[in-house]
Amino acid sequence: MGSLKTPEVVPSPEEDAQKLKKAFIGFGTDEDMIIEILGHRDANQRKKIRETYHQLHNETLIDGLNKEVSGDFGKAVILWTYDPCERDARLANEELKSRIRAIKDLEIIVEMSCASSPQHLVGVRKAYCDLFNTSLEEHILVSVPMPLRKILVGLVTSYRYDKEMVDKDMAKLEANRLHECIKSKDLAHDDVVYILSTRNFYQLRATFEHYKEKHGHPIDEDIMNSGKGDLESLVKMVVLCIDSPAKHFAQIVKTAIMGLGTDEDSVTRAIISRAEIDMMKVKSEYLNMYKFNLDDEVIDDTSGDYRKFLVTLLGGKI
């Protein structure tokens, strides 16, 4: 269940577009109005606002926002306003066009492949081609070193069955095959890539459950015990995103706010990505894992309009 709250009676796209334009003009930008409108509209409603704004004002809403908002607040509002598939395509491109320095730089690609619907992934791939004149797969091939790119290309080219169907015998066989590959430290084996990138999420969760029952440890623990390199970290991330997206995003937020400085980009991505999907479950997992309320942690670690916007998407008030 998502945390986004939309009004019972939603104003027309024309009314919202006119109010946003009004928020942009005058002696100062009306950030509260931007938050009040965009922070309470779902993806379909935001799409209609973007289309109507363009028709009425002869500029895109994204261009209008770019002129008026900046900093972490500006980044968050603009990412939220994009179509979700275009948003993920842009985030992936931002990472791939830079030098990949750490597994953290590949999180968005794993998330769109393993914590989203097959239809969303197809939409991201199409948006990527339209925006950047190359395919997501091609960009991964030239930007990510082996064997990491073998895993990622397998994930992004997959189109998984999205209904709840589980073959228990297959789950047992593939759990054993994964165990063999982990034990032999061969995490980039074709069988590992094939299993993780083609099986539906329900099937894979059954496989992971059987793995734990048969071999005595959760699969992610065995993966990390097999080595401490980038490949082990990447495969563990893939497994967690498939097994429990809510736990993955709870970890993303906690890691982002720990230490001396906050990683605002990661906090923004996590909240924006899940506000319409399962943020209530992310909050529950966060409380269970860390014994703190996620909303309170975000409030303590952010400020100003950026904090107001994130809290709005979390379904709260300041």
C-alpha positions as CSV (number, residue, x, y, z in Angstrom):
1,M,0.0,0.0,0.0
2,G,1.3,3.4,-1.0
3,S,1.5,6.4,1.3
4,L,0.4,9.0,-1.2
5,K,-2.8,10.8,-0.2
6,T,-4.9,12.3,-3.0
7,P,-8.0,14.4,-2.3
8,E,-11.5,12.9,-2.4
9,V,-12.5,15.4,-5.0
10,V,-9.5,16.1,-7.3
11,P,-9.5,19.5,-9.1
12,S,-9.4,19.4,-12.9
13,P,-6.0,19.4,-14.7
14,E,-6.9,22.8,-16.0
15,E,-7.3,24.2,-12.5
16,D,-4.1,22.6,-11.2
17,A,-2.2,23.8,-14.2
18,Q,-3.4,27.4,-13.7
19,K,-2.6,27.3,-10.0
20,L,0.9,26.0,-10.7
21,K,1.5,28.8,-13.2
22,K,0.3,31.3,-10.6
23,A,2.8,29.7,-8.1
24,F,5.6,30.5,-10.6
25,I,4.9,34.1,-11.2
26,G,5.1,37.2,-8.9
27,F,7.8,38.2,-6.5
28,G,8.6,34.7,-5.3
29,T,7.8,31.1,-6.0
30,D,4.9,29.7,-4.0
31,E,6.6,26.4,-2.9
32,D,3.7,25.5,-0.6
33,M,1.3,25.6,-3.6
34,I,3.6,23.3,-5.6
35,I,3.7,20.9,-2.7
36,E,0.0,21.0,-2.1
37,I,-0.8,20.2,-5.8
38,L,1.9,17.9,-7.0
39,G,2.4,16.2,-3.6
40,H,-1.2,15.0,-3.6
41,R,-1.6,13.8,-7.2
42,D,-1.0,10.2,-8.5
43,A,0.9,9.4,-11.7
44,N,-2.1,9.5,-13.9
45,Q,-3.2,12.8,-12.5
46,R,0.3,14.3,-12.8
47,K,0.4,13.2,-16.5
48,K,-2.8,15.1,-17.2
49,I,-1.5,18.1,-15.4
50,R,1.7,18.0,-17.5
51,E,-0.3,17.7,-20.7
52,T,-2.7,20.5,-19.8
53,Y,0.1,22.8,-18.6
54,H,1.9,22.4,-21.9
55,Q,-1.3,23.2,-23.8
56,L,-2.2,26.2,-21.8
57,H,1.2,27.9,-21.3
58,N,3.3,26.7,-24.3
59,E,6.1,25.3,-22.1
60,T,6.5,22.0,-20.3
61,L,5.8,21.8,-16.7
62,I,9.3,20.4,-16.1
63,D,10.7,23.5,-17.8
64,G,8.6,25.7,-15.6
65,L,9.7,23.9,-12.5
66,N,13.4,24.0,-13.5
67,K,13.1,27.8,-13.6
68,E,11.5,28.1,-10.2
69,V,12.8,25.4,-7.9
70,S,16.3,24.3,-7.0
71,G,18.4,22.3,-4.6
72,D,17.2,19.0,-3.1
73,F,13.6,20.3,-3.2
74,G,13.8,21.1,-6.9
75,K,15.4,17.7,-7.7
76,A,12.7,15.9,-5.7
77,V,9.7,17.8,-7.2
78,I,11.0,17.4,-10.8
79,L,11.7,13.6,-10.4
80,W,8.2,13.2,-8.9
81,T,6.6,15.1,-11.8
82,Y,8.2,13.0,-14.5
83,D,6.4,9.9,-15.8
84,P,7.7,7.1,-13.6
85,C,9.3,5.2,-16.6
86,E,11.0,8.4,-17.8
87,R,12.2,9.1,-14.3
88,D,13.9,5.8,-13.9
89,A,15.4,6.0,-17.4
90,R,16.9,9.4,-16.5
91,L,18.2,8.2,-13.2
92,A,19.8,5.1,-14.9
93,N,21.3,7.3,-17.5
94,E,22.7,9.7,-14.9
95,E,24.6,6.8,-13.3
96,L,25.7,5.1,-16.5
97,K,27.1,8.2,-18.2
98,S,29.3,8.7,-15.1
99,R,32.1,6.4,-14.1
100,I,30.7,3.5,-12.1
101,R,32.6,3.7,-8.8
102,A,30.6,1.5,-6.5
103,I,27.7,-1.0,-6.4
104,K,25.6,1.8,-5.0
105,D,25.7,3.4,-8.5
106,L,23.9,0.4,-9.9
107,E,21.0,0.4,-7.4
108,I,18.5,2.1,-9.7
109,I,19.0,-0.5,-12.4
110,V,18.5,-3.4,-10.0
111,E,15.4,-1.7,-8.6
112,M,13.7,-1.1,-11.9
113,S,14.5,-4.8,-12.8
114,C,13.7,-6.6,-9.6
115,A,11.4,-4.3,-7.5
116,S,9.0,-3.1,-10.3
117,S,6.5,-4.8,-12.6
118,P,7.6,-6.2,-15.9
119,Q,5.5,-3.6,-17.6
120,H,7.3,-0.8,-15.9
121,L,10.7,-2.2,-17.0
122,V,9.5,-2.4,-20.6
123,G,8.4,1.3,-20.3
124,V,11.8,2.3,-18.9
125,R,13.6,0.6,-21.8
126,K,11.4,2.4,-24.3
127,A,11.9,5.7,-22.6
128,Y,15.6,5.2,-22.5
129,C,15.8,4.6,-26.3
130,D,13.5,7.6,-26.9
131,L,15.5,9.9,-24.7
132,F,19.1,8.9,-25.3
133,N,19.3,7.3,-28.7
134,T,20.7,4.1,-27.4
135,S,19.3,1.1,-25.6
136,L,19.7,0.6,-21.8
137,E,21.4,-2.7,-22.6
138,E,23.9,-1.1,-24.9
139,H,24.8,1.6,-22.3
140,I,25.3,-1.1,-19.6
141,L,27.6,-3.0,-21.9
142,V,29.9,0.0,-22.5
143,S,29.7,1.4,-18.9
144,V,29.8,-1.6,-16.5
145,P,32.7,-4.0,-16.2
146,M,32.3,-7.8,-16.3
147,P,31.0,-9.8,-14.7
148,L,28.6,-7.2,-13.3
149,R,27.3,-6.3,-16.7
150,K,26.4,-9.9,-17.4
151,I,24.0,-9.9,-14.4
152,L,22.5,-6.5,-15.2
153,V,22.0,-7.1,-18.9
154,G,20.2,-10.4,-18.0
155,L,17.9,-8.5,-15.6
156,V,17.0,-5.6,-17.9
157,T,16.3,-7.7,-20.9
158,S,13.9,-10.0,-19.0
159,Y,10.2,-10.0,-19.3
160,R,8.9,-12.0,-16.3
161,Y,5.5,-13.6,-16.0
162,D,3.7,-11.4,-13.5
163,K,1.0,-13.7,-12.1
164,E,1.3,-15.8,-8.9
165,M,2.4,-19.2,-10.2
166,V,4.9,-21.5,-8.4
167,D,6.4,-24.8,-9.4
168,K,7.6,-26.3,-6.1
169,D,9.7,-29.0,-7.8
170,M,11.5,-26.4,-9.9
171,A,12.0,-24.3,-6.7
172,K,13.8,-27.2,-5.1
173,L,16.0,-27.9,-8.1
174,E,16.9,-24.3,-8.6
175,A,17.6,-23.7,-5.0
176,N,20.1,-26.5,-5.1
177,R,21.7,-25.2,-8.3
178,L,22.1,-21.7,-6.7
179,H,23.7,-23.3,-3.7
180,E,26.2,-25.2,-5.9
181,C,27.1,-21.9,-7.7
182,I,27.5,-20.0,-4.4
183,K,29.5,-22.8,-2.8
184,S,31.9,-22.8,-5.9
185,K,32.0,-18.9,-5.8
186,D,30.6,-18.8,-9.4
187,L,27.9,-16.2,-9.0
188,A,28.1,-15.1,-12.6
189,H,27.4,-18.6,-13.9
190,D,24.8,-18.7,-16.7
191,D,22.5,-20.7,-14.5
192,V,22.5,-18.0,-11.8
193,V,21.8,-15.3,-14.4
194,Y,19.1,-17.4,-16.0
195,I,17.3,-18.2,-12.7
196,L,17.4,-14.7,-11.3
197,S,16.5,-12.9,-14.5
198,T,13.7,-15.1,-15.9
199,R,11.7,-16.6,-13.1
200,N,8.6,-14.8,-11.8
201,F,9.0,-13.1,-8.4
202,Y,6.7,-15.6,-6.7
203,Q,8.7,-18.5,-8.0
204,L,12.0,-17.0,-6.9
205,R,10.6,-16.3,-3.4
206,A,9.7,-20.0,-3.2
207,T,13.2,-20.9,-4.3
208,F,14.8,-18.7,-1.7
209,E,12.5,-20.1,1.0
210,H,13.5,-23.7,0.0
211,Y,17.1,-22.7,-0.1
212,K,16.9,-21.6,3.6
213,E,15.0,-24.8,4.6
214,K,17.4,-27.1,2.8
215,H,20.8,-25.4,3.4
216,G,20.2,-23.8,6.8
217,H,20.9,-20.2,5.9
218,P,19.2,-17.5,4.0
219,I,20.6,-17.2,0.5
220,D,21.8,-13.7,0.9
221,E,23.9,-14.7,3.9
222,D,25.6,-17.4,2.0
223,I,26.2,-15.0,-0.9
224,M,28.0,-12.6,1.3
225,N,29.9,-15.4,3.1
226,S,31.2,-16.5,-0.3
227,G,33.1,-13.3,-0.9
228,K,33.2,-9.5,-0.2
229,G,33.5,-8.2,-3.7
230,D,31.3,-6.2,-6.0
231,L,29.8,-9.3,-7.6
232,E,28.6,-10.7,-4.2
233,S,27.2,-7.3,-3.2
234,L,25.3,-7.0,-6.5
235,V,23.8,-10.5,-6.4
236,K,22.8,-10.0,-2.8
237,M,21.0,-6.7,-3.8
238,V,19.2,-8.5,-6.6
239,V,18.0,-11.2,-4.2
240,L,16.8,-8.7,-1.6
241,C,15.0,-6.6,-4.2
242,I,13.2,-9.7,-5.4
243,D,12.5,-11.2,-2.0
244,S,11.5,-8.1,-0.2
245,P,11.5,-4.7,-2.0
246,A,10.3,-3.1,1.2
247,K,13.3,-4.2,3.2
248,H,15.6,-3.1,0.4
249,F,14.2,0.5,0.4
250,A,14.2,0.6,4.1
251,Q,17.9,-0.2,4.0
252,I,18.4,2.5,1.3
253,V,16.9,5.2,3.5
254,K,18.8,4.1,6.7
255,T,22.1,3.9,4.9
256,A,21.5,7.4,3.4
257,I,20.8,9.1,6.7
258,M,23.6,7.4,8.7
259,G,26.8,9.1,9.5
260,L,27.9,12.7,9.2
261,G,26.0,13.6,6.1
262,T,22.8,12.7,4.4
263,D,22.7,11.2,1.0
264,E,19.7,13.2,-0.2
265,D,19.6,11.6,-3.7
266,S,19.1,8.2,-2.2
267,V,16.4,9.3,0.2
268,T,14.6,11.1,-2.6
269,R,14.7,8.1,-4.9
270,A,13.5,5.7,-2.3
271,I,10.5,7.8,-1.2
272,I,9.5,8.8,-4.7
273,S,9.9,5.3,-6.1
274,R,7.6,3.7,-3.5
275,A,5.1,6.4,-2.4
276,E,2.5,5.0,-4.8
277,I,3.5,1.4,-4.4
278,D,4.3,0.0,-1.0
279,M,5.7,2.8,1.2
280,M,3.5,1.8,4.1
281,K,5.2,-1.6,4.0
282,V,8.6,0.1,3.8
283,K,7.7,2.1,6.9
284,S,6.7,-1.1,8.7
285,E,9.9,-2.8,7.7
286,Y,11.9,0.2,8.8
287,L,10.4,0.2,12.2
288,N,10.9,-3.5,12.6
289,M,14.5,-3.4,11.4
290,Y,15.7,-0.2,13.1
291,K,13.2,0.5,15.9
292,F,12.7,4.0,14.6
293,N,9.8,5.6,12.8
294,L,10.9,6.4,9.2
295,D,8.8,9.6,9.0
296,D,10.5,10.9,12.2
297,E,14.0,10.0,10.8
298,V,13.3,11.8,7.6
299,I,12.0,14.9,9.5
300,D,15.1,14.9,11.7
301,D,17.5,14.6,8.8
302,T,16.0,17.0,6.2
303,S,14.8,20.6,6.3
304,G,12.8,23.3,4.6
305,D,10.6,22.7,1.5
306,Y,12.5,19.5,0.8
307,R,11.4,18.1,4.1
308,K,7.8,19.3,3.6
309,F,7.6,17.6,0.2
310,L,9.1,14.3,1.4
311,V,6.8,14.2,4.4
312,T,3.8,15.0,2.1
313,L,4.7,12.0,-0.1
314,L,5.0,9.9,3.1
315,G,1.4,10.8,3.9
316,G,2.3,13.0,6.9
317,K,2.1,16.6,7.9
318,I,4.6,19.0,9.6
